[in-house]
């Protein structure tokens, strides 16, 4: 009787409990994307701590039904596994996976607007991530950038940067020229052709994509290259506040406060940094305040809006170049004499605000657009050895690009086209410098610079794993110079229009295997003079200066073996540059410029990496070796200087051989160690090839310990050293310097240490 009753009641019990089981189940939906490119990832495994599992679709979407799971795991080959604690507040998750160190060749790059993996990108480029920047003290980007082959960054004084790609140092006695920079997709290079990279704090950079040579037709005029800077971003569904402090030799102090928040609707970075330095040399102190607000809002699956607000208050002193005799006697001294740097208080005091807004909109699966607009306002006071400058800048500009995916017959094709425009206004006055005080007025100028271009590109996926790229840009630059006052010549107006020039690019890539590809390309470049080259600070006007034009031939091989443990990227190039612009110093120490004919630049760039070990479950979680090597055979092909023929001479300021190598070691308890070595060959300092800087070999190291404290805190303690070999070398030599003042000595062996504390909300 009882058994019969139980048999009747059992189906009733099952039917009654089924709804309760279904009510306890939770549906979780979302999308998985690459953290750098923001592109969807297909095939990501999403699992729970209770055993449920699913795979992301081609669009990166996933949906998982679970009953009592508390943790989600996202795992994908060559990406860091990410863990998310349930429940989550957002109805749909957006999960961003970070590529692992051993998967550099699988990182998707954005430099050519088509968002392809590096293995499918036909062009020479290097990626410098935040992991490379944090190998050092984060006082500047110099040592991180110099790990990339074919790229050289100098620091003539703290915050006085010079950057060159493949020998573009020739026309850069100071500052950054002939290279275009963008920050978060918005122009950082101004309409007058100059870039104030020292306005950005190194710790706020998440990644740098460096496109080398005149290969970036979609970025307009330029023969040196293009650099794309991206700010750091928070991890998905993580909010944290971080404070840090670093102190070091020669009065180095740096303090940072950072807040980041990431979720399915937004990703926000707010950072304040204060950096001070007493200086290794006389008259080389620095004081910099940087405030960056960089939010990104995911309005919908179709629309993303990002903004940048960058405010900088920067003061740094200029010690000036010294002679070989002074360099050997006391490298810490500044330029002396009646017009010496200390007596004239040579320095730069700069206040700047840069505001930008960017929208990415996806009209359909085949059409998308990215549009950005920006404005900047800047004021600079520059007492120099020979004069005193006061300059105010105002500028605005914008860029838009459309991308369309289609088929040309049976051939998948991606079209990209758009335009960019910039307009800058500068009011500049120069005075006699009376011991750091402006004296009588020399010149009073107003300069309007306008530059713009239209561009187009088509990428065709041909049979047999070939990818053909056809691109061109039409560039135009104009200057309107009004001299309101000059004691010697009086008022005048001068207009210069560097006529529109077409810069084409053709590239072909062959994917040999799933891990190896080869590429070749031919491209031309056009680079008009900057405003500072047309109008140097001695009051002269360079009416005869012409734009540089060049053609670049390139071939490369990149790939990986042993399950991405060994990666390689090798490029050979030949670049022919006409109307080459070089700089020389006159008797006043002012840089002046002229066209000298042509150069022939041949080189090889190699980047290698080998991951000996990468396993998050072992005591030693990462052990990696890497190196980059650059060979430069650069010559003046045609160069007539007055009565002297310098044709065939080696290019000034370019070392024939540079080599950087490093070791990275991480442990499960949180200990880490980085070692970086850098060799630079003997470098010629004048066009006559009679003066050179000695070769040098330096070492840098950093060790630290990261530890989670309780549930919300994470502490990192670190210490490091630079120039461990205690080499005497000059970083940022003055080329073709008047009076033999070629040398800008770098610090000897120096140390730093600090800590950061994170609070995770």
N, C-alpha and C positions, 0 to 999 in steps of 0.2 A: 504493500500500500504506500509506504513511505517512498520506495524507489520509483513507483509510478508517478507520484506527486512531483518528485524531483525532475523526472524526465519532462513533465509538462511545464514546470517552472523555468527550466534551463533556457529554452528559446526566448521566453519573456525577459529573462535576466539579460541575455545577450542583446536583445533589441533595445532594452532600456539603457544599457551602458554605452552602446555605440554613439549616440548623440553626445554623451559626455566626453568620450574620447575625441570626437571630431571638434567639439568646442575647445578642447585643450590644445589643439594643433594651431601652429602659427605659420602664416605664409610670409616669406621674406623674398623681396625682389630688389634688383639693383643692376648696376653696370660696372664692369671692371675695365680700367683704362691704364695706359702707360703714364707714369707720373711726369715724364718730361715732355712727351709729345701730345698728351691728352687724347691719343687715339685709342679705340677699343682693342681689347685683347681677346682673341678667340682661343678656346681650349683651356682656360684657367680652371683648375679644380677647386670647387668650393665644398668644404666638408664641415661637419659639426662634431662636437665632442661626444655626441651620442651615436655617430655612425652614418647619418644621412649624407648624401653626396650628390653633386650635380656638376655640369660643365658649362662654361659660358659660351654663348653663341658667337657668330661672326661679328655681330654688332656689340659684343661684350656683355649682352644682357644675360641675366640668370634669374631663376625662381626656385626657391627651396621650401618645402613644407616640413616642419619639424614639430615635435610634441613638447619636449622638455629640454632642448639644447640651451646652453648658456654661452657658448663660444662658437664663432665662425672662423675657419682657416681658409686663406686664399693662397694657393701654391701654383707656381708656374715655372717651367724650366728657364733658368738664367735670370730669374727675378727673386727678390727677397720675399719670403713668406710673410704674410700679414695676418694679424689676429685681431678680431673685433669682438668685443663683449656684448652679449645680448641682455636685455632688449635694447633696440635702437629707437630713437625718437622719430627719425625721418621715415616717411612711408616708402621711399626708395633710396637705396644706398648708392653712393658713387665711391668706388674703391680705386685708389691710385697705387699701383705697384711700382716699386723702385727696381731698376735693373741692378744686378749684382756686379761686383768689380770685375769678375771674369767674363762678363758678357758685353764688353764695350762694343764689339762689332755688331751686336744686335740692337743697340740703342737707335731709336728712330730720331732722325735729325730733321729740323725744320728749315734749314738754311736755304734750300732751293724751292720752298713753298709747296712741295708735293708730299711732304711728310713720309718719306720712304725710309726703310732701314738703311743704316750706313753701308751695308753690303750691296745695296741697290742704288747707291748715290755715286754718280760719275763726277768726281771732283776731289781735289786735295783739301782736306779739312782736318782740324783737330778739335777735340772736346776737352775742356778743362772744367771739372766739376768742383762742387764745394768740398769734396773729400781731398782734392789736390790743394785747394786754397788753405784748408785747415792743417796741412802738413807743416805750416810755418806759423809766425806770430800774428798773421792777419793784419799787419800794419799797412800792407799794400798788396797789389796783385803781381808785383814784379817777379818774385821767385816762382810763383805758380805758373805764370804765363811762359816763363823760360824753360819749363819742362816740355813744351810743345816744339816739335821740329820745325825749322824754317821761320820761327818767330823770335824776336828779340825785344825785350823791354828793359829800359835803363831808368835809373833814378839819379838825376844829376844833383839833386838835393831832395830832402824829404818832401814828398808830394809834387815834385817837379819831374814829371814822367816824359819819357820819349819811347815811342813804340814803332817798330818796323817789322814788316813782313817781306821776306825775300829782298832785303837790301834797300828798302824805301827810306833808310836813315839819311840818305844823301841830302834831302831837302828838309830835314827835320833837326835843325840845331837845337831846338827845344820844342816841347809840345808834341801833338799827334797830328800828322797831316797825311794826305794821300791814302787814308784808311777810314772807312765809314763804320760808325758804331751805332747800334740800336739797343735800347733798354726796354725790355718787355714789349717789343714790336714797334716802339716809337723812336724816331730819330734822336740820337744823342749828339751826333755831329751837326754843327751849326751850318747855316747857309753860307758863311764865309769860309768854310772848309776846315775849321779847327774843332777840336774835341777836348772838353775839360773833364777827363776821366777822374781827376783827383776830387771831383765833387761827390763821388760814390764811395761808400765804405766797403772794403773788401769782404767783410763778414756778411753783407746782405746779398751777395751774388750766389745764386744757386748753380748756375752753369754758364759756360762760355762756348759758343760755337765759332771757330775761327776759319773762315773761308779764305784761301790763299790765292793771291794773284788776281788778275782781271777776269775772274771766273763767275762773278756775281752780277750778271747782266741785269737781273731783276732788282738790283740795288743801285743802278745808275752809274754815274761817272766814278772812276777810280781805277788805278793800276796796281795799288798795293794789296787790297783785299777788303774784307768785311768781317766785323765781329758782332755777334748777337749775344747780348747779355740778358739773362733771365734771373729775376729775383728768387730768393728762397721761398718755398711753399710749405705749408703745414701738411702733415700726413692726414689722410682722411679720418674724420670723426675723432680728431685729437686737438685739444686746446691746451696750450701751455704758456707759461711766463718764464723767461730766462734772464738772469743777470750774470754778468761776468766782469772780471778784472784781470788785466795783465800788466806786469811791470818788468822792466829790463834795463840793460846797460844804457849809459849816457842819458839817463832821465826819461826813458820810454815809459809812458803810462797810457793805458787804454781801458775805457769803461763802456760797457754796453748794457742796454736793457731792451729786451725783445718780447713781443707778444704775438703768438700765432694761433689761428683758429681755423680748422677745416671741417666742413660737413658737406652734405649733399647739395646745399644751396650756395655756399660761399667758401672762400679761402682768403684769409686776411693776414697780412704781415704789417706790423708796426714796430719800427726799430729806431732807437736813439743811440748814437755812438759819440763818445768824446775821446779824442786822441791827442796826446801831448808828447813832445820830444825836445829835450834840451839841445841835442845835436852832437854828433861826433866831431864836426869841424866848427870853427868859429863861424858865427852868423849863419847857423843852420837849424834854428829852432822851428818848431811846428806846433800849432794849436788848431784843431779842427772839430767842429760840431756838425753832425749830420743827423737829420730827422727824415725818415722815409716812411710813408704810408702807401701801401700797395695792396688794395683789395681786389678780389676777383669774385664776381657774382654769377652764378649759374641760374639765369632767369628761367630757362626752360631747356628742354633737350635741343632746341634750335638756337638759343641765344645765350651768349656769355658777354658780360661787360666787365672790363678791368680799368683800373685807374692807377696813376702814379702821382704822388705829391712828394717832391724831393726838395728839402731846404738845406742849404749848406752855408756855414760861416767858417771861412778858412783863412788862416794866416800862416805863411811860411817864409823863412828867410833864405836869401840866395848868397851862398859863399863865393861863387864865381870860380872860374878856371884858374889854375896855377901852372907855372912852368915846371919842366923836368927837374931843374935844380931845387926849386921850392918843394916839389913833391918828394924828392929824396931826402931833403933836410928835415921837413916837418909837414907830413901830409894833412895835419889837422888845421893848418892855417887857412885863412880866407885870402882872396885877392887883396893885395895891399896897395899902397901909394895914395896920392892925393884923390884919386877917383876909386879908392878901395871900397870893398863891399861893406866893411864895418863902418867906415867914416860916412859913407853915403846911405847907410841903413838899407841896403838893397833887400827888397822883400816884395811880397804880394799879399794884399789884403782884399779878400773877395767874399761878397755876399751874393747868393744866387737862390732862386726858386724856379723849379721846373715842374709844370703841371701837365699831365697827359691823360687822355681818355681813349679807350679802345673797345670796339665792339666786334665780336665774331658772330656771324649769323648764318645759319644753315637753312637755305630756302627749300632744299629737297635733298634726296640722296645724291644728286648729281651737281648741285650748285651750292657754293658757299662764298661768303664775303668776309673780309677783315678790313676794318676802317679805323684809323687812329688820327687824332688831332692833338696838338700840344701848343704850349706857349711857355716862354721863359723870360725872366727878367734878371739882370745881373749888373752889379757895380764892382769895379776893380780899381784899386789904387796900387801903383807899381813904381815906387822909388827904385831907380836903377843906378848903376855906376855913372852913367853919362846923362841921364835925364829923369824926369818924373812924369808918369802917365796917369791920367784919370779917364776911365772908359766906362760908359754905360751902354748896355745892350738890351734890346727888346726884340723878340722874335716870335713868329708863329708859323705853323706848318701843318701838313697832314699827308696821309698816305692811305690809299685804298687798293685792294687787290681782290680779284674774283677768280675762283677756281671752278672749272667745269669738267666733270668726268663724262666721257662719251666714247664712241667707237668710230674709227675711221675705217669703214668697211668692217672687216673682222678684227681690226687691230685696236685694242683698248688704248685710249688716249686721254691724257689729262692736260687741259689748257689752263694757263694762268696769265692774266693780264691786269694792268692797273696803271696807277700814276702816283707821283709824289711831288709835293711842292713845298718850298720853304722861302720865307722872306724875313730878313733881319735888318734892323736899323741900329747903327752904332754912332754914338757921339763920343769923340775922342779928343782929348787935349793933352799936349805935352809941354812941360815946363823945364827950365833949368833946375837941377837938383842941388840944393844947398844943404848938404849934410842931413838929408832926409826930409827937407822941407821944400815944397814947391816954390820956385822963384819966378822969374819973368817968363811970360808965355812965349812958347816957340811956335806951336801950330795948333789950329782949331779945325777939326775935320768932322764931317758927317758922311757916313758911308751907308748906302743901301745895297744889300746883297740879295739877289734873287736866283734861285736855282731850282730846277725841276726836270723831270723826265717821265716819259711813258715807257712801258715795258710789256713784253709778251713772251710767253714760253709755251712750248708743247713737248710733252713726254709721250713717246710712243712705245708700247710694249710689243716688240717685234717677235716673230717666231724664233725658236731656238734660244730662248732666254736672252735676247738682246733688248736693251732699252736705249732708245735714241732720244736725245734732248736737243731741241732747237730753240734758241732764245736770242733776243735783242732788246736794246734800249736806245731811245733817242733822247740825248741830253742837251741841256742848255743852261748857261750860267751868265749872269750879268752883274756888273758893279757900277753904281753911280756914286762918284766921289766928289764932294764939295768941300773945298778948302776955304773956310771962312776967314782965316788969318794965317799969315806966315811972314815973319820979319823980312825975309830976303825976296820972296817972289810975290807976295800979296795974294789976293783971292784968285781962285780959278775953279772950273768944273771939269771933270773928266769922266767920260762914260766908256765902259769896255764891255763888249758883248762877245763871249766865246761861243761862236756859232754852233748850232745844233749838230751833234755828231752821233752817228749810229755806231753802237758797240754790239756786234753779234757774238754768239757763242754756239759751238756745235760740239756735242759730247756723245760718245757711244760706250755703253757698258755691256759686258758679256758676263753673265753669271755662269761660271764654269761648273760649280757644284753648289750644293746647299750651303757650303761654308767658304767658298772662294769666288771672288769676282775680279775682273780686270777692266780698266777703263782708259780711254784716251779722249783728249779734248783739244780744241783750238778756240781761242777767244781773243778778243781785242779789248783794249781799255783806253779811256780818255780821262785825263785828270787836269782840270784847269788850275791855275795858281790860286792860293788862298789870298785873303785880303791883306794879311801880314806880309806876304811876299810881294804884292803890288805896292804896298805902302809901308815900308819899314820905318822903325822909330827914329831914324836920323832925319826924317822930314823929306826924303827924296821920293820920287814917283817913278816906278819901274814900268814905263809904257811899252817896252819892247818884249816883255816876258810873254811867252807862248805856252799853250797847254801841252802837257806830255801826251804822247800816244804810243801804244805798244801792242805787240802781238805775243801771245803765250801759247806754247805747244807743251803738252803734258801727257804722261802715261803712268799708270799706277796699277798696283796689285795689292789687294787686301783680303784678309780672311782669318780663319782660325782652324786649329786642329785639336785633337785629343779632347773632344767634348768641351771646346772653348777654353781649355787651359792655356793654350799657346795662341796668342793673337799677333798679327803683323799687319803693317800698313807701309808700303814702300811706294814712293812717287819720284819720278824723274821729270825735269822740266827744262825748257829753253825759252827764255824771255828776251825779246828784242825791244828796247825802249828808245824812242826817238824824241828829240827836243828835251832831252834829260835836263831837269832842273837841279842845280847844285847850290850850296850855300857857302859863303865865305864871310869872314869878319873884316870890317874896315878898321881904320886906325882908332876909331872910337869904341871898338869892340861890338859894334852893331852888326847883326847878320844881314847880308844883302844876297840877292839871288840872281841867277842868270841861266839861260839855256846854253848847253855846251856840246850838243851833237847827239851821240847815241851811245848806248851800252849794250853789251851782250852778256846775259846772265844765265849760266847753266848750273844746275844743282840737283842733289839727291837728298830726299828727306825720308827718314826711316823711324818708325815707332814699333817697338816690340814689347810684349808682355807675356810672362809665364807665371801661372798660378800653381805653385807646388802643392798647396793644400787649401781647401775651402770646405769646411764641415762644421756646422753650428753645434753639433752634438759632442765634439771632441774638445779637449783642453785647449789645443791650438786651433782656433777657428779659421784663421787666414794666414797664409804665408805666400807672398807674391814678390816677384822681381820684375822690373820694367826698365826700359831704356829708350832714349831717342837720340838720333844722330843726324847732323846736317852737314853736307859738303857743299860749299859755295865756290864755284869758279866764275867770278864776276869780273868783267873787264870793261874799261872805257873803249868803245870801238872807234869812235871819232870824237876827239877833244882837242881843240886848239885854244890855248890860253895865251892871249897876247901873241908873243913871238915864239912861244914854247909849244911843241906838239906833245901832248900827253896821251895820245892814242896808244892803246895796248896796256896802259897802266891798270893796276888792280883797283877795284872800287873802294873808295874811302869808307871806313867805318864798318866793314864787313869782315868777320873772322872766317878764314877758309874752312875751319873745322870747329864744330861745337858738339859736345857730348854731355848728356844728362842721364843719370841712372839712379834707381832707387830701390828700396826694400820696404815692404809693408808687413807688419806682424800684428795680429790681433789674437787675444785669448778669451776664453769663455768667462773667466772671473772679471774681465774688464780692463786688464792691462793691454796697452798697445805701444808700438814703437815704429817710427818712420825714420828712414835714413835717406838723404838725397845728396848726390854728388853732381858737380857741374864743372866741366872743363871748357875753356874758351881759348882758342888759338890766338897767336899774335895778330894784332889788328892795326892796320895802317890808318893814320890820323890826318894825312893831307893828300891832296890829289897828285902831288909830285912823287909820292911814295918814298919820302925821305925820313918821316917820323912815324913811329909805331908805339903801341902799348904792348907790354909783355903779355905772354900767355899766363893763365892762372888756373888753379884747380882748388875748388873750395868744397867743403862738406857742411851739411846742415842736418840736425837731428832733433827729433821731438819724441818724448815719452810721456805717457799719461795713464790715468786710471779712472774708469767710469764705474760708478756704483749706485744702484737704486737704494734709496733710504725710505723705509716704510712703504706706503702705497703710492704716494704722489710725488715724491722728491727723487731727483737724480743729480748726483754730484760728480763733477769731473775736475781732477787736479792734474796739471801738466807742467812740464818744464822743457826747455829747448835751448839750442845753441846754434849760432850761425857763424860761418867762416871759421870752423873748428881748426882748419889747417893754418889759420892766422896768416893768410896771404896778404901781401900788399898789392892792391890792384885798384884800378880806376873804373867806376861804373857810370857811364854816361859821358864819355869823352867829348870835348868840344872839337868839332872837325874844322880843319882849315882855320885854326884860331890865330888871331893877330898877336904878335909878340910872344909866340910860343906858349900861350896859356891853354894848353890842350887838356889838362888833367883835372878830373873831379873825383878825388879819392873816396873810396868806400870804407866803411868801418872795419877795424880789425876784429879779432875774435870777440864775440859778444853773446850775452845770455838773456833769457827771459823766463818767466814763470807766471802761473796764474791759476784761476779756477773759474768754473761756471756752475751755477745752481739752477736747475729746472724744477718748476712746480707744474705738474700735470693735473689739469682740472678734471 
